[in-house]
Amino acid sequence: MSNNRPKIAIVNVFFPPQAIGGATRVVADQVQLLSEQYSENFDLVVFTSDAHSHKPYSIRPYIYNGIRVYSTSILWRINMDWHDTDPEIGEIFDQFLEFEKPDLIHFHCIQRLGGGIVEAARNRGIPYYVTAHDAWWISDYQFLTDIKGNIYSDGHPDPFSKYHLPDGVTWEKSLQRRNYLKALLADAEGVLCVSETYTKLYQSNGISNCITNRNGISNFVDWKAKDTSYSKRVICGHIGGMATHKGFFLFRDAIMQSASNHIEALIVDHSQPENFFEKTLWGDVPVTIIGRVAQDRIVDIYGRIDVLFAPSLWPESFGLVTREAVACGCWVVASNVGAIGEEVTAENGFVVDPTTDALSSVLETIHQNPGKYKQKSVSHNTRYSAQQISQLAGLFNHKLTQQK
C-alpha cells in the first residue's frame, strides 16, 4: 500500500509521450481518468517499453502528468512482436515489482515485453487483469491476418487445425506459444475484452474468464459536430491508411466506378508528412489526399467528412475511428468483420460486406439522397472512456477488498 491507497501497476508496450497505436491512446486516457477521478482510491505506476532505444535492457524512469513511469529498452529481433517471452525483461519487471510492490496489476498490450512479466506477477502472487486489445494472446497473428492476406476471423478454435505460419515458426513453437499465453490468461482475475465481438472470439478460443469492458471515446476531446458546408458534394472519407487490410483499395475501386456528381473523396495517406496535400480525380470523382494527421487534430478531419468509410478486411477488436466519427455527426460505412461496425445503426450508417460491390451500392444510395448525408447522423448512448473506467474501478475495488 502507498499512503493507505492500494497501488495499481498499469503495463502497456507503449505509453506517452510515445503515442503509438490506438491501444496506447486508450491506455493513456484510462490512466488520466484514474488519476483525476480516482486519486483517493488508487496510487498508480506505469511500466512500458522504449520504442527507440537500441541498447536493450536499460531502464529509464520519468514522470508523465504526475505519474511515475518506468520505460525499459527491448531487444530487437526477428518477429519481435511474435515472441511469447523475453526472460531478461521478465527479470527487469520482477525487480520493478520488488521496488514498487503493487497490490494489483493491469496488463494491456505486452508484445515485445513478453509473457515473462506476467509470470513474475503470478510467481509473486500479485493479482492481475489482462485487457485483450487484439489477438496476440491467442494467435501467431496479432491482427488475425497472415502475410499472404489470409484472414482468421474466428482465430484458431481448433488448436491443431493447420494454417500458414510466420516465417521461421514451426508448428511445435506455435502450439507452445499459444498454450503458454493461454495459461497466463487462465490465471488472470479476468480477461477484459474491448468489445462484445472480441469476448466471443476469446471464448471460442478457449478463454473462459472473459469480461466485456468496452472501450469508449475520449473524455478529453471536444467532439465537435462536422461542418462540410465548404462543398455541396457529400464528402466520403477514408482515414485508415492506404492498406489492403483497411479496405482502402475496395473503397478506391468503388469510387472509381461511381459516376455520381454528388460525391467527392477525402483520403488520409499515413505514409505522407502532415503538410502533404494533393488533388486528383478517381474516374469522375474529385479526390483530396492529405498526409498523416496528429491525434490532437483528428476532430478537424472528422469535421470535414460527411460519410466515413471503414471497410476493414481484418477483424478489428474495436474500431475507435467509427465511434469517434459518429460522435462528430458523421455517417459511417463499416465492415461486418470484427467489431468496427458493432455500434452502427440505420440512424448513423451502414454495416456491409467488405466488397467493392457493397461499397458501390452504398455510394449509389448516397447519390440518390445527398441532402440526407450532408446532415448530421443520429447516435444514442455514446460510450465514453469514463464509463469504461467506472467498470474497471469497480473490478479493482472488488478484488482489493477481497485481499484485505
N, C-alpha and C positions, 0 to 999 in steps of 0.2 A: 504494500500500500504506500501511497505518496500523499502527504498532507491529508490523511484519512480518506483520500479518494482512491478507488481502485485504478490501477494503471492498465491501459489497453495499448498494445503494440499493433500498429497498422503496417502491413507489409505489402508492397507492390513493386514490380520490377522498375517502374519509373515514378518520379514524383517531382513536382515543381521545384525549381524553375525549369526542369526538363518536362515540357508539356508534350509528351509523345503518346499519341493514340487516344481513342475515345475512353477507354477504361481509366486512363490516368486522369482525364477530366472528371470522371465520376468520383474517383477516389479523392481527388483534391477537394471537390465540393463537399464530400462526406466529412473529411477532416475539418474543414472550415465550419461546417454546421455543428459538428460535435463540440468543437472548441468554443463556439459562440453560444450555442443553446443548451449545452450540457456540461459547461465548465465546472459546475459544482458537483457533477456526478462522476466525471472521469478525468484522469490525468492521461494525456496522450503522448505517444512517442512513435516515430516512424522509422522503418528500415527499408532501404531501397538500393538500387544499383546505379552506377555512373555509366552512362551510355558512351562517354567519350574518352575516358582514361584507358590507356593501353597497357598500363602496368598492373597486372592482376593482383587481387587480394590485399589492397590497401584500403583503409577506412578514412573517410572524410566526414566529420560531424559538422553540421551547420544548423542555423536557426531559420525557420521559414514561418513567417506570421506568428511568431511566438512559440512554435512547436519545434522540439528537438528532432532532428533528422540525422540518421546515420546512413551514409552512402558508401557502398563497397564497390570497388572496381572488380570486373569479372574477367574470366579467361575467354579470349576469343578463340573459337574452334569451329570446325565444320559442323553444320547442322546445329549451331549453338542454341537455337530455340527448341530443338527436339529433345536434347539430353534431359533425362529424368532427374539427375542429381549431380552435384559437384561437392565432394567431401570437404574441400577447403572452405567453400562458402558455408557449408554446414557447421564447420568448426568456428568460423568467424561469428556466425549467428548465435552459436552456443555461448560464446564469450559476451556477446551483446545481451543475451538473456541473463547471464550471471551478473552483469553490471547493472542492468535496468530493472530486472526482476518484475516483469509484467505479470498481472493477475490473469490476463486473458489476451489472446492474440487473434487478430482478424487478417487472414491471408487473402489477398486478391490474386493478381497475375504473378506467378513466380517463375515463369520461364527465364532461363539464364541463371537465376538464383538456385533453382532446383529443389527437389523434394527433401534434401538433407536438412533444410531449415525447419521443415515440418517434423521430421524425425527428432530434431533437437528439442522442439516443444513437447512432443509426445514423451520423449525419454525423461523430461523433467516434470511430467505430469501437469503441464500447463494446458488448460482447456483452450480449444481453438475452433473458430469458424472458418470456412473457406467460401469465398464468392466465386462462382464459375462464370466468368465473363466470356469465355469461349470454350472450345472443345479440347484444349491442351491436355486436360487430365484423362480423357477417355479415348484419344485418337493420336496417331502419329502426325496427323494434320490438324494444326491448331484451328484452322478455319474450314475443316472438313472438305478441302479441295486439294487434289494432288497436282503434281507438276504437269500432268497431261490434260488437266482440266476436268477430270472425273470428280463428281460431287457425291459425297457420302452424307446425304441429308439426314439419315437415321443413325449416323455414327456407325458403330460396329456391334449391334446387339448379339450377334454370334461371334465370339472372340476368335473362333477358328476358321471363319469364312475368309478366304484369300482375297487380297486386293493389292493394288500397286503400292509398293513400299518406297520410302525415300531412299535416295542413293546411299549405299553403304550400310543400310539397315537390314538385318536378317529377320526372319520370322521369329526366331528364338528371342532376339533382342526386343522386337516389337511386343511380344507377349509378356516378357519380363517387365518391360517399361509400364505397360498398361496395368498389369497385376500389382506392381509396386505402388503406383499412384492411386489406384482404386483402394488399396489397403489404407493409405493415408487418409483418403476421404472417408472411409468407413469408421475411422476413429475420431472424426471431427464431431463437434457438438451438433453441427448442421452444415449441409452444403447449400449455400444460398444461391439460387438461380435468378437471373435478372429479368426473366420473362416466363410466362406460363409455358411457352413453346420449349424453352430450354429445361424447365423442370421435367417435362415429359421426355425430352431427349435423354437427360441424365438417368431418369428412372428406367427407361427402356434399355440403357446400357449397364444396368446392374447396380446403380447407386440408389439406395433405399432411403437415406436420411436427408432427402431434399426438402427445402423450404423455399417457396417463391418469395423473393424480395425484389419486386420490380423496380428497375431504375426509374428515375424521374428527371425532368429537365431542371436546369439550374435555377435556384432561387436568387442568384446573384446577377442575373441578366434581365434587362428590361426588354421583354419580348414584344417589341412594337409591331403594330399591325402593318402589313405590307401596303405600299403605295406605288402602283405601277402606272400612274397617270402619265408618265413620260412617254408611253406608247399606247396606241389604240389597239395594238395586237395583244393577244394572250401570250405572256412570256412563259415558255416552257423551259424549266431549268434542270440541269444535271450537275451536281456538285461533288459527286463521289470520286472523281478522277477518271481518266481515260483508260480504264482497265476492264478486261473481259468479265471478271467476276462481279463487277459493279453494274453490269448490264449496259455499259456505255455504247458498245457497238450495236446492240439491239436498238437503243434509243436513236443513235445516229441514222441507222438504216430506215427506221420508221419515219423520221423527219424527212429524209431524202426522198422517200416515196410519197410524201404528202404534197398535195397540190394546193393546200389551203393558203388563202391570202389573209387569214385571221390569226396566224401564229408566228412567233419568232422564238429563237432559242438562245439561252444563256448557259455557257459551259464554263466550269472551273477546271483548269488544267494544272494539277498539282506539281507537274514537272517544270513549270514556268515560275519565274520570280513574281513577287506580289504586284509589281508595276506593269506586268505584261498585259497587253490589250491588242486584240485583233478582231477585225470584222470580215466576214466571209459569207458565202452562200452554200447551203446544202440543198441542192436542187433549186427550188424556187423560194426557199425559206431563208430569211436573213438570220445570221448566227453571230453572236458576240462571244469571243473566248477570252477569259481573263486568267491571270495567274493565281497561284495558291493564296488563300485568304487567312490572315491571322485570326485566332479564335476570338479576340475581342472585337472583330469586325463582322462576325458571322451573321449577326442580326441584320446588318446592312445588306447582305446578299439575299437573305430571305425576303427583305423588303422590296427587292427588285424582281421577285418571281411571283407569277400567278399560280403555276402548277409545277410542283417539284416531282421529277421522275426519279424513282429509286427501284429500278427493276433488277435487284441483285439476283445473281445466279446461285451464290453460295448462301447457306442458311445462317443469316446473321442472328446473333444471340438477342439483340435488342433493336438496334436501328435508331440511334439518337436523332439523326437528321430528320426523319419523318415526324417525330414528336415535336421537335423544335420548329419545323416549318409550319405545322398545323397550329402551333401556339401563336404564330405570326399571321394567321389567317390565310396561309397558302392552301391550295388544294394539293393532294398527294396521289401519285400513282405508284403503288408499292407492289413488289413481288409477293406471290403467295408462298414463297420458300422462306423458311425461318420465321423470325418474329418481327421483321421490319414492317409488316402490314397489320400487326396484331390489333392495333387500336384505330385503324382506318375504317370509317363508316361511309354510308351513302351521302352523309351530310358534309363530308370533307374529302372525299376522293374515291379511288378505285383500288381494288386488290385484284391482280391479274396474273396469268401465267407469264413468266419471263420469256416472251417470244416477240418477234417483230410484228407478227400479225395482231397480237393482243394490244400492243402499243399503238399500232396503226388504227385499230378500232377506237381506242380512247381519243386519239388525235381527231378522228372524224366526229366523235361526239362533241369535242371542244369546238370544232369548226362549225357545227350545226347550231351552237348556242354560246358564242363567245362572250356575250354580256354576262352570263351566269358565272363564268370562270374569271372574269375581271373583278367580280365581287369577292368578298371575304368568305371563306368556308366557315362552318359552324362546328365547334367541338364542345363536348361536355366532359366534366370530370378530368381535366388535365392533371396529371400526376407530377408533383414537384419533388425535388431531392429531399426536402424536409419531411415528406410523408414516408419516404424510404428510410430515412434516418430515425424517425419515430419508431418504426417497427424494429430497426436494428437495436436502438437503445433499450427497447423492451426486452429483446432477447438477451442482450448483455446483462441487464439488471437482474433478470430472472436467474441466469446462470451464476452470477456473482453472489446473489442472495443464497443460493443453494450451497455455495462453498463456505459460507460463514459458519 
